[in-house]
């Protein structure tokens, strides 16, 4: 029996290894996009950079976690907005407004996706409904 390879063996091994590595550590393209995003953040003035870091923390905690593409688009949108503010010479407060959470939530609204928080809230809502149902079923007043 002879084995005929359509690609050189090294390419077959490399492609197999790459898919295995990507399954283990995630998409290498996503990692490159995230590194590019972080480089852009590093290029911001100190006050904008601190704001970008705080925004990233907030957005990654309450933002979409169901897929990395949505999260990366959200982070890229945030840094682009900050970069435009730098180009115009605006202060950070002029860009994000009086309430930074409103600014962040507006970004989130433009990039919908499921968050871990959605699942947690759903669980707690079900737990509350079940407890009330159990309490009322037993005739408790």
N, CA, C and O of each residue as an XYZ file, in Angstrom:
564
protein
N       0.841     -1.173      0.000
C       0.000      0.000      0.000
C       0.891      1.242      0.000
O       1.843      1.327      0.776
N       0.583      2.194     -0.862
C       1.361      3.424     -0.927
C       0.499      4.582     -0.443
O      -0.713      4.619     -0.657
N       1.151      5.506      0.202
C       0.486      6.702      0.702
C       0.890      7.863     -0.193
O       2.076      8.147     -0.360
N      -0.090      8.521     -0.758
C       0.185      9.663     -1.612
C      -0.247     10.927     -0.877
O      -1.408     11.081     -0.498
N       0.698     11.811     -0.688
C       0.395     13.086     -0.020
C       0.216     14.169     -1.067
O       1.011     14.280     -2.000
N      -0.802     14.946     -0.915
C      -1.019     16.057     -1.841
C      -0.188     17.269     -1.448
O       0.121     18.118     -2.284
N       0.167     17.344     -0.180
C       1.026     18.423      0.304
C       2.304     17.786      0.841
O       2.311     16.618      1.229
N       3.367     18.553      0.859
C       4.566     18.011      1.501
C       4.254     17.639      2.948
O       3.450     18.299      3.606
N       4.889     16.589      3.431
C       4.610     16.077      4.761
C       4.776     17.152      5.831
O       3.978     17.212      6.767
N       5.791     17.998      5.713
C       6.023     19.021      6.729
C       4.843     19.987      6.826
O       4.512     20.455      7.916
N       4.200     20.289      5.680
C       3.031     21.168      5.728
C       1.856     20.479      6.413
O       1.108     21.116      7.154
N       1.693     19.198      6.171
C       0.618     18.450      6.828
C       0.836     18.471      8.332
O      -0.098     18.731      9.091
N       2.054     18.202      8.769
C       2.361     18.203     10.193
C       2.171     19.605     10.764
O       1.601     19.756     11.844
N       2.641     20.638     10.052
C       2.520     22.000     10.528
C       1.046     22.397     10.661
O       0.660     22.996     11.665
N       0.217     22.070      9.661
C      -1.202     22.416      9.724
C      -1.886     21.697     10.871
O      -2.718     22.284     11.563
N      -1.550     20.448     11.080
C      -2.128     19.695     12.186
C      -1.684     20.297     13.510
O      -2.493     20.449     14.426
N      -0.417     20.639     13.619
C       0.088     21.232     14.848
C      -0.556     22.576     15.112
O      -0.904     22.881     16.252
N      -0.719     23.384     14.079
C      -1.299     24.704     14.251
C      -2.727     24.601     14.757
O      -3.103     25.324     15.679
N      -3.531     23.718     14.176
C      -4.908     23.591     14.632
C      -4.943     23.072     16.067
O      -5.813     23.479     16.836
N      -4.033     22.196     16.445
C      -3.971     21.690     17.805
C      -3.599     22.818     18.764
O      -4.198     22.954     19.831
N      -2.622     23.616     18.386
C      -2.191     24.735     19.222
C      -3.327     25.749     19.356
O      -3.594     26.238     20.453
N      -3.994     26.066     18.249
C      -5.090     27.026     18.314
C      -6.231     26.510     19.191
O      -6.867     27.291     19.898
N      -6.494     25.216     19.151
C      -7.528     24.665     20.030
C      -7.120     24.802     21.484
O      -7.974     24.990     22.350
N      -5.838     24.710     21.764
C      -5.359     24.779     23.135
C      -5.325     26.218     23.657
O      -5.784     26.485     24.767
N      -4.786     27.136     22.866
C      -4.575     28.503     23.354
C      -5.495     29.531     22.717
O      -5.468     30.694     23.118
N      -6.301     29.151     21.750
C      -7.200     30.094     21.095
C      -6.633     30.555     19.770
O      -5.521     30.196     19.383
N      -7.421     31.354     19.091
C      -7.057     31.829     17.764
C      -5.810     32.707     17.812
O      -5.729     33.657     18.590
N      -4.849     32.371     16.972
C      -3.635     33.186     16.906
C      -3.925     34.549     16.277
O      -3.277     35.540     16.615
N      -4.900     34.601     15.363
C      -5.303     35.889     14.779
C      -5.891     36.799     15.846
O      -5.610     37.997     15.865
N      -6.709     36.235     16.735
C      -7.283     37.031     17.824
C      -6.180     37.580     18.726
O      -6.230     38.733     19.154
N      -5.202     36.755     19.004
C      -4.098     37.205     19.853
C      -3.326     38.340     19.183
O      -2.908     39.285     19.853
N      -3.136     38.253     17.876
C      -2.447     39.319     17.147
C      -3.271     40.597     17.192
O      -2.726     41.678     17.412
N      -4.579     40.483     16.986
C      -5.439     41.673     17.052
C      -5.394     42.295     18.443
O      -5.369     43.519     18.569
N      -5.383     41.476     19.479
C      -5.321     42.008     20.835
C      -3.981     42.702     21.084
O      -3.936     43.762     21.708
N      -2.896     42.110     20.600
C      -1.581     42.761     20.753
C      -1.558     44.095     20.016
O      -1.000     45.069     20.522
N      -2.163     44.151     18.815
C      -2.245     45.405     18.066
C      -3.049     46.448     18.847
O      -2.668     47.617     18.914
N      -4.158     46.010     19.431
C      -4.980     46.907     20.254
C      -4.152     47.446     21.427
O      -4.176     48.646     21.704
N      -3.417     46.558     22.119
C      -2.609     46.991     23.273
C      -1.513     47.957     22.837
O      -1.179     48.882     23.577
N      -0.954     47.761     21.658
C       0.074     48.689     21.152
C      -0.542     50.068     20.929
O       0.089     51.085     21.216
N      -1.765     50.102     20.419
C      -2.447     51.385     20.209
C      -2.719     52.064     21.542
O      -2.573     53.281     21.662
N      -3.113     51.285     22.544
C      -3.350     51.849     23.878
C      -2.049     52.413     24.435
O      -2.042     53.485     25.041
N      -0.954     51.696     24.231
C       0.348     52.152     24.735
C       0.769     53.477     24.108
O       1.525     54.236     24.715
N       0.293     53.758     22.913
C       0.640     54.995     22.228
C      -0.179     56.206     22.667
O       0.084     57.325     22.226
N      -1.164     55.992     23.525
C      -1.998     57.104     23.985
C      -1.286     57.887     25.084
O      -0.424     57.340     25.772
N      -1.637     59.171     25.256
C      -1.115     59.935     26.395
C      -1.536     59.265     27.717
O      -2.489     58.487     27.745
N      -0.834     59.566     28.784
C      -1.018     58.873     30.069
C      -2.468     58.867     30.557
O      -2.966     57.827     30.988
N      -3.150     60.016     30.495
C      -4.531     60.053     30.999
C      -5.472     59.224     30.123
O      -6.376     58.559     30.629
N      -5.259     59.268     28.846
C      -6.058     58.442     27.934
C      -5.730     56.958     28.102
O      -6.617     56.108     28.039
N      -4.454     56.658     28.316
C      -4.034     55.266     28.503
C      -4.668     54.684     29.772
O      -5.149     53.551     29.758
N      -4.672     55.444     30.851
C      -5.297     54.989     32.097
C      -6.798     54.785     31.894
O      -7.384     53.848     32.437
N      -7.407     55.660     31.117
C      -8.833     55.526     30.810
C      -9.082     54.277     29.973
O     -10.035     53.537     30.223
N      -8.231     54.043     28.985
C      -8.378     52.854     28.136
C      -8.235     51.580     28.961
O      -8.970     50.616     28.749
N      -7.298     51.572     29.895
C      -7.117     50.396     30.754
C      -8.346     50.162     31.639
O      -8.786     49.026     31.816
N      -8.890     51.241     32.188
C     -10.088     51.121     33.021
C     -11.280     50.663     32.181
O     -12.073     49.831     32.620
N     -11.401     51.212     30.970
C     -12.472     50.785     30.070
C     -12.330     49.307     29.723
O     -13.316     48.570     29.715
N     -11.106     48.878     29.437
C     -10.883     47.472     29.089
C     -11.318     46.569     30.239
O     -11.965     45.545     30.018
N     -10.968     46.941     31.441
C     -11.369     46.132     32.598
C     -12.890     46.046     32.685
O     -13.444     44.958     32.842
N     -13.559     47.180     32.583
C     -15.019     47.199     32.669
C     -15.647     46.391     31.541
O     -16.524     45.559     31.772
N     -15.188     46.645     30.321
C     -15.787     45.992     29.156
C     -15.558     44.485     29.151
O     -16.428     43.730     28.719
N     -14.405     44.045     29.622
C     -14.154     42.609     29.655
C     -14.897     41.922     30.796
O     -15.135     40.715     30.744
N     -15.264     42.681     31.825
C     -16.022     42.089     32.927
C     -17.519     42.034     32.635
O     -18.177     41.057     32.994
N     -18.062     43.050     31.998
C     -19.512     43.080     31.765
C     -19.869     42.930     30.291
O     -21.046     42.811     29.950
N     -18.885     42.935     29.428
C     -19.133     42.865     27.998
C     -19.286     41.448     27.482
O     -19.342     40.492     28.255
N     -19.352     41.326     26.163
C     -19.597     40.018     25.545
C     -18.419     39.069     25.750
O     -17.268     39.404     25.473
N     -18.740     37.894     26.234
C     -17.719     36.864     26.413
C     -18.018     35.639     25.568
O     -17.288     34.649     25.615
N     -19.105     35.709     24.786
C     -19.506     34.542     24.008
C     -18.582     34.297     22.825
O     -18.409     33.156     22.399
N     -17.983     35.366     22.290
C     -17.010     35.157     21.210
C     -15.987     36.280     21.225
O     -16.296     37.431     21.534
N     -14.773     35.914     20.885
C     -13.669     36.868     20.967
C     -13.760     37.955     19.903
O     -13.281     39.067     20.127
N     -14.358     37.665     18.758
C     -14.436     38.666     17.692
C     -15.251     39.883     18.145
O     -14.882     41.022     17.858
N     -16.343     39.642     18.844
C     -17.169     40.747     19.332
C     -16.412     41.557     20.378
O     -16.443     42.788     20.359
N     -15.740     40.871     21.283
C     -14.975     41.567     22.314
C     -13.842     42.383     21.698
O     -13.607     43.519     22.109
N     -13.144     41.823     20.724
C     -12.062     42.556     20.062
C     -12.601     43.774     19.312
O     -11.974     44.833     19.325
N     -13.749     43.634     18.662
C     -14.356     44.776     17.973
C     -14.727     45.859     18.973
O     -14.558     47.046     18.693
N     -15.225     45.466     20.127
C     -15.586     46.407     21.180
C     -14.362     47.161     21.692
O     -14.395     48.384     21.827
N     -13.298     46.443     21.971
C     -12.074     47.080     22.460
C     -11.465     47.995     21.399
O     -10.980     49.082     21.712
N     -11.494     47.551     20.153
C     -10.968     48.380     19.057
C     -11.787     49.654     18.911
O     -11.228     50.731     18.704
N     -13.094     49.541     19.016
C     -13.970     50.710     18.947
C     -13.644     51.689     20.072
O     -13.619     52.901     19.856
N     -13.396     51.168     21.263
C     -13.084     52.049     22.394
C     -11.779     52.811     22.166
O     -11.712     54.013     22.420
N     -10.737     52.116     21.687
C      -9.455     52.801     21.481
C      -9.538     53.778     20.307
O      -8.894     54.827     20.334
N     -10.319     53.450     19.285
C     -10.496     54.395     18.166
C     -11.175     55.674     18.631
O     -10.807     56.768     18.204
N     -12.163     55.537     19.503
C     -12.852     56.712     20.047
C     -11.880     57.568     20.852
O     -11.886     58.793     20.734
N     -11.053     56.933     21.662
C     -10.068     57.673     22.447
C      -9.022     58.328     21.536
O      -8.619     59.466     21.776
N      -8.589     57.627     20.511
C      -7.602     58.198     19.576
C      -8.169     59.438     18.874
O      -7.454     60.420     18.673
N      -9.446     59.392     18.505
C     -10.067     60.574     17.886
C     -10.074     61.751     18.851
O      -9.863     62.893     18.442
N     -10.314     61.479     20.123
C     -10.274     62.539     21.130
C      -8.892     63.160     21.245
O      -8.765     64.377     21.382
N      -7.858     62.331     21.191
C      -6.478     62.828     21.238
C      -6.205     63.704     20.019
O      -5.628     64.784     20.142
N      -6.620     63.238     18.843
C      -6.391     63.989     17.600
C      -7.063     65.359     17.640
O      -6.513     66.338     17.134
N      -8.261     65.430     18.245
C      -8.986     66.704     18.335
C      -8.463     67.583     19.448
O      -8.774     68.773     19.498
N      -7.667     67.011     20.349
C      -7.153     67.772     21.476
C      -8.141     67.865     22.633
O      -8.018     68.736     23.494
N      -9.119     66.966     22.649
C     -10.118     66.954     23.721
C      -9.525     66.387     25.003
O      -8.559     65.624     24.977
N     -10.122     66.773     26.123
C      -9.762     66.149     27.392
C     -10.465     64.794     27.463
O     -11.404     64.538     26.709
N     -10.014     63.936     28.361
C     -10.657     62.635     28.540
C     -12.116     62.842     28.937
O     -13.004     62.143     28.448
N     -12.356     63.800     29.822
C     -13.727     64.068     30.283
C     -14.627     64.485     29.125
O     -15.813     64.157     29.117
N     -14.083     65.199     28.156
C     -14.878     65.610     26.994
C     -15.234     64.410     26.117
O     -16.271     64.405     25.455
N     -14.382     63.409     26.116
C     -14.634     62.225     25.289
C     -15.614     61.276     25.970
O     -16.575     60.826     25.346
N     -15.379     60.969     27.236
C     -16.203     59.966     27.922
C     -17.412     60.570     28.631
O     -18.328     59.840     29.010
N     -17.431     61.875     28.816
C     -18.570     62.515     29.469
C     -18.455     62.490     30.979
O     -17.443     62.072     31.542
N     -19.525     62.952     31.622
C     -19.535     63.044     33.083
C     -19.607     61.676     33.761
O     -19.071     61.491     34.854
N     -20.264     60.730     33.114
C     -20.416     59.395     33.685
C     -19.775     58.372     32.747
O     -20.374     58.009     31.735
N     -18.571     57.903     33.066
C     -17.873     56.959     32.188
C     -18.640     55.654     31.966
O     -18.464     55.008     30.932
N     -19.489     55.256     32.923
C     -20.242     54.018     32.734
C     -21.276     54.171     31.620
O     -21.562     53.210     30.906
N     -21.832     55.359     31.467
C     -22.768     55.598     30.360
C     -22.020     55.470     29.031
O     -22.518     54.860     28.085
N     -20.819     56.053     28.973
C     -19.983     55.944     27.776
C     -19.691     54.476     27.460
O     -19.837     54.040     26.319
N     -19.278     53.717     28.482
C     -18.954     52.300     28.289
C     -20.191     51.496     27.899
O     -20.119     50.619     27.038
N     -21.317     51.794     28.526
C     -22.543     51.061     28.205
C     -23.030     51.374     26.792
O     -23.627     50.520     26.136
N     -22.776     52.601     26.320
C     -23.088     52.930     24.923
C     -22.229     52.097     23.967
O     -22.720     51.617     22.945
N     -20.946     51.927     24.304
C     -20.080     51.058     23.502
C     -20.622     49.629     23.506
O     -20.675     48.975     22.464
N     -21.018     49.158     24.669
C     -21.564     47.797     24.781
C     -22.823     47.623     23.944
O     -23.035     46.568     23.347
N     -23.658     48.655     23.900
C     -24.901     48.581     23.125
C     -24.618     48.434     21.634
O     -25.401     47.825     20.904
N     -23.490     48.996     21.183
C     -23.127     48.890     19.764
C     -22.523     47.540     19.417
O     -22.397     47.200     18.240
N     -22.146     46.766     20.433
C     -21.514     45.452     20.227
C     -22.197     44.416     21.107
O     -21.616     43.953     22.089
N     -23.423     44.050     20.764
C     -24.142     43.106     21.633
C     -23.536     41.710     21.587
O     -23.001     41.266     20.571
N     -23.639     41.056     22.693
C     -23.171     39.681     22.815
C     -23.488     39.184     24.200
O     -23.764     39.974     25.103
N     -23.451     37.885     24.375
C     -23.782     37.314     25.678
C     -22.598     37.426     26.625
O     -21.462     37.129     26.256
N     -22.871     37.852     27.832
C     -21.868     38.010     28.871
C     -22.058     36.929     29.922
O     -23.145     36.363     30.040
N     -21.022     36.641     30.681
C     -21.161     35.714     31.797
C     -22.172     36.261     32.781
O     -22.855     35.504     33.470
N     -22.267     37.581     32.846
C     -23.200     38.241     33.751
C     -24.640     37.897     33.387
O     -25.483     37.735     34.270
N     -24.926     37.785     32.084
C     -26.272     37.419     31.645
C     -26.664     36.053     32.202
O     -27.782     35.878     32.687
N     -25.770     35.108     32.137
C     -26.043     33.777     32.671
C     -26.228     33.803     34.175
O     -27.115     33.134     34.707
N     -25.400     34.567     34.861
C     -25.493     34.668     36.312
C     -26.807     35.323     36.719
O     -27.475     34.850     37.638
N     -27.181     36.400     36.049
C     -28.440     37.072     36.362
C     -29.612     36.138     36.094
O     -30.551     36.074     36.888
N     -29.561     35.416     34.982
C     -30.617     34.454     34.671
C     -30.747     33.391     35.749
O     -31.858     33.025     36.133
N     -29.617     32.894     36.240
C     -29.625     31.894     37.301
C     -30.249     32.458     38.570
O     -31.068     31.803     39.216
N     -29.856     33.677     38.920
C     -30.396     34.299     40.132
C     -31.882     34.608     39.994
O     -32.624     34.497     40.970
N     -32.327     34.994     38.806
C     -33.761     35.233     38.589
C     -34.560     33.941     38.749
O     -35.622     33.928     39.371
N     -34.032     32.853     38.176
C     -34.708     31.554     38.324
C     -34.730     31.126     39.792
O     -35.738     30.620     40.285
N     -33.627     31.332     40.469
C     -33.532     30.968     41.886
C     -34.563     31.752     42.715
O     -35.226     31.188     43.585
N     -34.688     33.042     42.438
C     -35.666     33.871     43.137
C     -37.086     33.389     42.849
O     -37.887     33.231     43.770
N     -37.396     33.156     41.585
C     -38.743     32.703     41.207
C     -39.059     31.355     41.847
O     -40.171     31.144     42.331
N     -38.090     30.443     41.854
C     -38.306     29.131     42.463
C     -38.546     29.251     43.967
O     -39.400     28.558     44.521
N     -37.793     30.128     44.624
C     -37.953     30.309     46.075
C     -39.319     30.894     46.403
O     -39.973     30.457     47.350
N     -39.750     31.877     45.628
C     -41.067     32.474     45.866
C     -42.157     31.454     45.578
O     -43.125     31.354     46.332
N     -42.012     30.700     44.504
C     -42.993     29.669     44.164
C     -43.063     28.617     45.271
O     -44.154     28.187     45.645
N     -41.932     28.206     45.787
C     -41.902     27.209     46.867
C     -42.522     27.779     48.142
O     -43.236     27.079     48.861
N     -42.246     29.045     48.414
C     -42.791     29.669     49.614
C     -44.305     29.808     49.526
O     -45.004     29.595     50.517
N     -44.815     30.159     48.361
C     -46.262     30.342     48.209
C     -46.994     29.024     48.061
O     -48.175     28.939     48.398
N     -46.327     27.996     47.569
C     -46.969     26.683     47.416
C     -47.236     26.047     48.778
O     -48.195     25.292     48.937
N     -46.399     26.348     49.745
C     -46.558     25.771     51.079
C     -47.536     26.548     51.933
O     -47.785     26.170     53.078
N     -48.092     27.618     51.410
C     -49.052     28.408     52.169
C     -48.402     29.365     53.142
O     -49.089     29.925     53.996
N     -47.096     29.572     53.042
C     -46.416     30.503     53.933
C     -46.886     31.921     53.661
O     -47.096     32.314     52.513
N     -47.047     32.679     54.733
C     -47.502     34.075     54.577
C     -46.511     35.020     55.174
O     -46.717     36.234     55.141
